[in-house]
Amino acid sequence: MTHLLQLEVPDHLYQSLHKMATHTEQTTEAVAVECLMNILAQPDPLEEFIGAFPGTVSDWAEEHDKYLGLAQMKNLPVKRELN
């Protein structure tokens, strides 16, 4: 079974897909499907660690950028003003 899926992609992405399609003598759509299949076939390298460590942060998935930024800020040198 197949399904029709319409995607609106940026020009640079379409041009890359079209170039690959021309080079391999396939349709642009066939190259796009092949790329999606290759990406989805790759396992998530961090999946085995999901839930492996105890933690107290319940909103990590939504706020990971904030937590990573806070962790990086702890490593910055403190700038002290002289009076």
Secondary structure as GFF3:
##gff-version 3
##sequence-region A 1 83
A	DSSP	alpha_helix	11	24	.	.	.	ID=ss1
A	DSSP	alpha_helix	28	41	.	.	.	ID=ss2
A	DSSP	three_ten_helix	47	49	.	.	.	ID=ss3
A	DSSP	alpha_helix	60	74	.	.	.	ID=ss4
###
